[in-house]
Amino acid sequence: MTLLRITGLVAAAVLCVAASLAAQAPQAEPAATQTLVFPVAAGGPGQAPAAAAECAVAFGPRVPISALAFSPDGRKLAVGGYREVLLWDLPTARLARRIGTTELTGRVGALAFVGSGPLLAVGDGVPGTSGAVTLFDPGSGKPTATFREPPDAVHCLAASPDGQFLAAGGAYHDVHVWDLKEAALCHTLTGHTDWVAGVAFSPDGEVLATAGADQTLRIWKVGSWEQTLRAGNPEALHGVAFNPDGRSVVVAVGGPGEQGLRTWRTDNARWSRAVDTAGGMPLAVLAAPKLKRLCVACSDNTVKSVTAWGGVRATLRGHTDWVYALALSPDEARLASAGADGTVKLWNTANGRLLATLVQLAPGTDRWLIMTRRGFLATSAPDAITWRTADGAPLPKEDAARLHNPQATRRILNQAGPAPQARPQGGQRRPPDKPAGATKKPAP
C-alpha cells in the first residue's frame, strides 16, 4: 500500500474518531462554554441589512452534530446530539422534544425517518465498544424497536423508498439491513474492509449503494442482496447519494490526492467522472432532484451547491467549523446543515440565504435559541441573552423586546416557498451522459 493511500485512510479515521471523541464528553470541560455572537440587522423590507446591534448568548460545551433529518411532511427537523435527538418543530419555531435521553448510549451518528407513520431511526454507539439502531415514535418519543447487531458506532442510515428496508453502516466492515415489516435483521452485506461511511437506496428502491474508508463503492441488488458492482478509488469515500435517474451515484472523496465528488454508473465500474467542489474536503453529499443540484458539506466550513455535471452554483457560508451533515426538506425549499461548531443552519434554497440558526444552548437541557438572519428570535432562555449596540452600549429594552418575537421567527422559518428548478445560465446546455473529461478506470 502506498504512502498516499495509507495517509488517506488515516485522515478518514482521524475525522470520524475526532468527531466521536469530542461528542462523547460534552460536559467534561466547563471552560468549553463559549459566547455566540449574532449581528442584528437593521432596516425594513427591501432595505439592505446593516448591523445595528449584537446578540450574545452563552453556549456550550458544544456537541458536534453528525446527523440531520427532515420529517416527510417537512414540519420537523431531527438533530443528532449526545445521547439524545433534538426534534425541532419548524411551524411553531421551538424545540418540541428531546428523544432517546434514557435509551441512547453515545453520539448520534445517523438519522432517518422511515415509513408512513413515520418512525425515526437513530444510529448511535460508543466507538470501539458498541452500536445500535433504535426506532422511535417521534410523537411520543418512545422507542418501538432496537437493533443491536452493529458491533460499533453507527455512522450512516438509509431507508428504502417503500419503507420496508433500513440499511446501516459505521465503524465496522459490514452493512446491516433490517426488514422493518418483520422488525428483524434480514441480511448482512459483507465485502467492505474498513469503515462504511455512506449508504443510499436508489429512487426506485431496486439497488443499494455503499461507500467507505476502504476506498470502494459497492452496488447491491435489493432482495437478493447480491453485489453487482465494486468500484475502487485511490482515496477514502465519505458519503454516497444517487442521482435522480437512479443510473448513477455520486460519492464524496477526501484524501491528500483527491478532494471532490466522483460520479459512477451503477452498471460500469470502469467509468467515472470527477466533479470539482472548488476547495474543501467533501464530508457529506445529497442530491436535490428538483433543483438539479448536489448539496455538499465541506471541511472549509461551507456548504456548496454543485451541478451534477460540474460547477459550483453557490457557496453557503456561516458555519465556523467543518460541516458534517445535511438534510433537505421534501419540497427542497429548505436545506439544513450542521457540524463541528454545534449549530444548525437553515437555508432558503431558492436564493441561498440563511433563514435561521438553531442552537441547543447546553447539552442535555431544554435551553434553546432560534436566531433569524435579521435578529428576530425565539428562545426558552431569555436570561441567557445579552444585547448591545454597535458602539457597545446596552440595547434599549423596547428594541430588545421587539426582537424577541416568536411570531416573526415562525414566519421567517417557514417563508421559503417551493424550490424552483434550476436552469443552466448563459445559454449553457447540459453535457451528454458521457462528457469529455470522463476518466477510464481499470477494473478493481
KAFEN-V921418 format. One record per residue. RES is the residue in one letter. PHI is phi in whole degrees, 0 to 359 (none if undefined). OMEGA is omega as a letter, one per 20 degrees, with the letter a starting at -180 (NA if undefined). Layout:
res=RES phi=PHI omega=OMEGA
res=RES phi=PHI omega=OMEGA
This chain:
res=M phi=none omega=a
res=T phi=287 omega=r
res=L phi=299 omega=a
res=L phi=297 omega=a
res=R phi=292 omega=r
res=I phi=298 omega=r
res=T phi=298 omega=r
res=G phi=297 omega=r
res=L phi=295 omega=r
res=V phi=296 omega=a
res=A phi=299 omega=r
res=A phi=296 omega=a
res=A phi=294 omega=r
res=V phi=298 omega=r
res=L phi=303 omega=a
res=C phi=291 omega=a
res=V phi=294 omega=a
res=A phi=298 omega=r
res=A phi=295 omega=a
res=S phi=295 omega=a
res=L phi=295 omega=r
res=A phi=297 omega=a
res=A phi=278 omega=a
res=Q phi=280 omega=a
res=A phi=229 omega=a
res=P phi=291 omega=a
res=Q phi=251 omega=a
res=A phi=288 omega=a
res=E phi=236 omega=r
res=P phi=304 omega=a
res=A phi=294 omega=a
res=A phi=288 omega=r
res=T phi=298 omega=a
res=Q phi=230 omega=r
res=T phi=246 omega=r
res=L phi=271 omega=a
res=V phi=242 omega=r
res=F phi=245 omega=r
res=P phi=289 omega=a
res=V phi=252 omega=a
res=A phi=277 omega=r
res=A phi=250 omega=r
res=G phi=108 omega=a
res=G phi=272 omega=r
res=P phi=302 omega=r
res=G phi=85 omega=r
res=Q phi=268 omega=r
res=A phi=291 omega=a
res=P phi=294 omega=r
res=A phi=220 omega=a
res=A phi=296 omega=a
res=A phi=250 omega=a
res=A phi=201 omega=r
res=E phi=228 omega=r
res=C phi=247 omega=r
res=A phi=247 omega=a
res=V phi=219 omega=r
res=A phi=289 omega=a
res=F phi=215 omega=r
res=G phi=120 omega=i
res=P phi=301 omega=a
res=R phi=284 omega=r
res=V phi=247 omega=r
res=P phi=303 omega=a
res=I phi=252 omega=a
res=S phi=247 omega=a
res=A phi=212 omega=r
res=L phi=219 omega=r
res=A phi=201 omega=r
res=F phi=275 omega=r
res=S phi=290 omega=a
res=P phi=303 omega=r
res=D phi=269 omega=r
res=G phi=76 omega=a
res=R phi=273 omega=a
res=K phi=243 omega=r
res=L phi=235 omega=r
res=A phi=268 omega=a
res=V phi=231 omega=a
res=G phi=284 omega=r
res=G phi=230 omega=r
res=Y phi=256 omega=a
res=R phi=60 omega=r
res=E phi=193 omega=r
res=V phi=240 omega=r
res=L phi=267 omega=r
res=L phi=250 omega=a
res=W phi=271 omega=r
res=D phi=260 omega=a
res=L phi=286 omega=r
res=P phi=300 omega=a
res=T phi=258 omega=r
res=A phi=53 omega=r
res=R phi=202 omega=r
res=L phi=279 omega=a
res=A phi=279 omega=a
res=R phi=197 omega=r
res=R phi=249 omega=a
res=I phi=251 omega=r
res=G phi=85 omega=a
res=T phi=296 omega=r
res=T phi=248 omega=a
res=E phi=254 omega=a
res=L phi=275 omega=a
res=T phi=246 omega=a
res=G phi=203 omega=a
res=R phi=291 omega=r
res=V phi=280 omega=a
res=G phi=258 omega=a
res=A phi=202 omega=r
res=L phi=220 omega=r
res=A phi=200 omega=r
res=F phi=276 omega=a
res=V phi=228 omega=r
res=G phi=76 omega=a
res=S phi=272 omega=a
res=G phi=307 omega=i
res=P phi=266 omega=r
res=L phi=259 omega=r
res=L phi=251 omega=r
res=A phi=270 omega=a
res=V phi=234 omega=r
res=G phi=256 omega=a
res=D phi=215 omega=r
res=G phi=155 omega=r
res=V phi=253 omega=a
res=P phi=308 omega=r
res=G phi=80 omega=a
res=T phi=235 omega=a
res=S phi=198 omega=r
res=G phi=211 omega=r
res=A phi=197 omega=r
res=V phi=237 omega=a
res=T phi=240 omega=r
res=L phi=263 omega=r
res=F phi=240 omega=r
res=D phi=276 omega=a
res=P phi=295 omega=r
res=G phi=289 omega=a
res=S phi=262 omega=a
res=G phi=80 omega=a
res=K phi=265 omega=r
res=P phi=286 omega=r
res=T phi=248 omega=r
res=A phi=196 omega=r
res=T phi=226 omega=r
res=F phi=251 omega=a
res=R phi=249 omega=r
res=E phi=294 omega=a
res=P phi=300 omega=a
res=P phi=276 omega=a
res=D phi=211 omega=a
res=A phi=302 omega=a
res=V phi=269 omega=a
res=H phi=245 omega=a
res=C phi=208 omega=r
res=L phi=222 omega=r
res=A phi=210 omega=r
res=A phi=254 omega=r
res=S phi=293 omega=a
res=P phi=303 omega=r
res=D phi=274 omega=r
res=G phi=78 omega=a
res=Q phi=278 omega=a
res=F phi=246 omega=r
res=L phi=229 omega=a
res=A phi=248 omega=a
res=A phi=219 omega=r
res=G phi=220 omega=a
res=G phi=185 omega=a
res=A phi=280 omega=r
res=Y phi=202 omega=a
res=H phi=268 omega=a
res=D phi=268 omega=r
res=V phi=243 omega=r
res=H phi=262 omega=r
res=V phi=234 omega=r
res=W phi=249 omega=r
res=D phi=271 omega=a
res=L phi=287 omega=r
res=K phi=292 omega=r
res=E phi=264 omega=a
res=A phi=54 omega=a
res=A phi=209 omega=r
res=L phi=295 omega=r
res=C phi=249 omega=r
res=H phi=197 omega=r
res=T phi=241 omega=a
res=L phi=270 omega=a
res=T phi=250 omega=r
res=G phi=150 omega=r
res=H phi=297 omega=a
res=T phi=245 omega=r
res=D phi=206 omega=a
res=W phi=308 omega=r
res=V phi=261 omega=a
res=A phi=254 omega=a
res=G phi=207 omega=r
res=V phi=224 omega=a
res=A phi=202 omega=r
res=F phi=271 omega=r
res=S phi=292 omega=a
res=P phi=303 omega=r
res=D phi=270 omega=r
res=G phi=75 omega=a
res=E phi=277 omega=a
res=V phi=224 omega=r
res=L phi=238 omega=r
res=A phi=252 omega=r
res=T phi=228 omega=a
res=A phi=216 omega=a
res=G phi=201 omega=a
res=A phi=289 omega=r
res=D phi=279 omega=r
res=Q phi=69 omega=r
res=T phi=232 omega=r
res=L phi=253 omega=r
res=R phi=230 omega=r
res=I phi=244 omega=a
res=W phi=235 omega=r
res=K phi=276 omega=a
res=V phi=292 omega=a
res=G phi=106 omega=r
res=S phi=277 omega=r
res=W phi=59 omega=r
res=E phi=282 omega=r
res=Q phi=282 omega=a
res=T phi=254 omega=r
res=L phi=204 omega=r
res=R phi=226 omega=a
res=A phi=241 omega=a
res=G phi=262 omega=a
res=N phi=215 omega=a
res=P phi=291 omega=a
res=E phi=236 omega=r
res=A phi=293 omega=r
res=L phi=253 omega=a
res=H phi=256 omega=a
res=G phi=182 omega=a
res=V phi=212 omega=r
res=A phi=212 omega=r
res=F phi=272 omega=r
res=N phi=290 omega=a
res=P phi=304 omega=a
res=D phi=288 omega=r
res=G phi=76 omega=a
res=R phi=264 omega=r
res=S phi=217 omega=r
res=V phi=235 omega=r
res=V phi=239 omega=a
res=V phi=239 omega=r
res=A phi=271 omega=a
res=V phi=248 omega=a
res=G phi=215 omega=r
res=G phi=183 omega=a
res=P phi=295 omega=a
res=G phi=267 omega=a
res=E phi=206 omega=r
res=Q phi=225 omega=a
res=G phi=168 omega=r
res=L phi=249 omega=r
res=R phi=221 omega=a
res=T phi=255 omega=r
res=W phi=237 omega=r
res=R phi=284 omega=a
res=T phi=287 omega=a
res=D phi=242 omega=a
res=N phi=209 omega=a
res=A phi=288 omega=a
res=R phi=277 omega=a
res=W phi=255 omega=r
res=S phi=211 omega=a
res=R phi=217 omega=r
res=A phi=279 omega=r
res=V phi=237 omega=a
res=D phi=286 omega=r
res=T phi=248 omega=r
res=A phi=57 omega=r
res=G phi=97 omega=a
res=G phi=85 omega=r
res=M phi=283 omega=r
res=P phi=293 omega=a
res=L phi=248 omega=r
res=A phi=200 omega=r
res=V phi=217 omega=r
res=L phi=219 omega=a
res=A phi=262 omega=r
res=A phi=243 omega=a
res=P phi=300 omega=a
res=K phi=292 omega=r
res=L phi=281 omega=a
res=K phi=56 omega=a
res=R phi=221 omega=r
res=L phi=246 omega=r
res=C phi=253 omega=a
res=V phi=231 omega=r
res=A phi=270 omega=a
res=C phi=232 omega=a
res=S phi=282 omega=r
res=D phi=267 omega=r
res=N phi=72 omega=a
res=T phi=238 omega=r
res=V phi=243 omega=a
res=K phi=245 omega=r
res=S phi=259 omega=a
res=V phi=235 omega=r
res=T phi=287 omega=a
res=A phi=296 omega=a
res=W phi=259 omega=r
res=G phi=110 omega=r
res=G phi=119 omega=r
res=V phi=277 omega=r
res=R phi=276 omega=a
res=A phi=203 omega=r
res=T phi=238 omega=a
res=L phi=264 omega=a
res=R phi=244 omega=a
res=G phi=168 omega=r
res=H phi=287 omega=a
res=T phi=250 omega=r
res=D phi=206 omega=a
res=W phi=305 omega=r
res=V phi=261 omega=a
res=Y phi=258 omega=a
res=A phi=223 omega=r
res=L phi=223 omega=r
res=A phi=210 omega=a
res=L phi=243 omega=r
res=S phi=296 omega=a
res=P phi=304 omega=r
res=D phi=273 omega=r
res=E phi=62 omega=r
res=A phi=277 omega=a
res=R phi=228 omega=r
res=L phi=241 omega=r
res=A phi=253 omega=r
res=S phi=223 omega=a
res=A phi=201 omega=a
res=G phi=185 omega=a
res=A phi=291 omega=r
res=D phi=279 omega=r
res=G phi=77 omega=r
res=T phi=244 omega=r
res=V phi=249 omega=r
res=K phi=251 omega=r
res=L phi=246 omega=a
res=W phi=242 omega=r
res=N phi=273 omega=a
res=T phi=287 omega=a
res=A phi=292 omega=a
res=N phi=232 omega=r
res=G phi=75 omega=a
res=R phi=277 omega=r
res=L phi=288 omega=r
res=L phi=273 omega=a
res=A phi=195 omega=r
res=T phi=245 omega=a
res=L phi=251 omega=a
res=V phi=221 omega=r
res=Q phi=274 omega=a
res=L phi=290 omega=r
res=A phi=210 omega=a
res=P phi=297 omega=r
res=G phi=75 omega=a
res=T phi=230 omega=r
res=D phi=262 omega=r
res=R phi=271 omega=a
res=W phi=216 omega=r
res=L phi=214 omega=r
res=I phi=241 omega=a
res=M phi=247 omega=r
res=T phi=274 omega=a
res=R phi=299 omega=a
res=R phi=268 omega=r
res=G phi=104 omega=r
res=F phi=291 omega=a
res=L phi=216 omega=r
res=A phi=228 omega=a
res=T phi=204 omega=r
res=S phi=265 omega=a
res=A phi=224 omega=r
res=P phi=299 omega=r
res=D phi=291 omega=a
res=A phi=276 omega=a
res=I phi=261 omega=r
res=T phi=239 omega=r
res=W phi=255 omega=r
res=R phi=209 omega=r
res=T phi=279 omega=a
res=A phi=298 omega=r
res=D phi=268 omega=r
res=G phi=93 omega=a
res=A phi=281 omega=r
res=P phi=298 omega=r
res=L phi=286 omega=r
res=P phi=306 omega=a
res=K phi=301 omega=a
res=E phi=294 omega=r
res=D phi=289 omega=r
res=A phi=297 omega=r
res=A phi=294 omega=r
res=R phi=293 omega=a
res=L phi=281 omega=r
res=H phi=283 omega=a
res=N phi=224 omega=a
res=P phi=301 omega=a
res=Q phi=295 omega=r
res=A phi=295 omega=r
res=T phi=297 omega=r
res=R phi=299 omega=a
res=R phi=297 omega=a
res=I phi=291 omega=a
res=L phi=298 omega=a
res=N phi=244 omega=a
res=Q phi=279 omega=a
res=A phi=294 omega=r
res=G phi=270 omega=r
res=P phi=303 omega=a
res=A phi=288 omega=r
res=P phi=285 omega=r
res=Q phi=284 omega=a
res=A phi=283 omega=r
res=R phi=237 omega=r
res=P phi=304 omega=a
res=Q phi=266 omega=r
res=G phi=66 omega=r
res=G phi=77 omega=a
res=Q phi=290 omega=r
res=R phi=243 omega=r
res=R phi=294 omega=a
res=P phi=290 omega=r
res=P phi=293 omega=a
res=D phi=302 omega=a
res=K phi=240 omega=a
res=P phi=284 omega=r
res=A phi=298 omega=a
res=G phi=98 omega=r
res=A phi=295 omega=a
res=T phi=257 omega=r
res=K phi=264 omega=r
res=K phi=248 omega=r
res=P phi=295 omega=r
res=A phi=298 omega=a
res=P phi=298 omega=NA
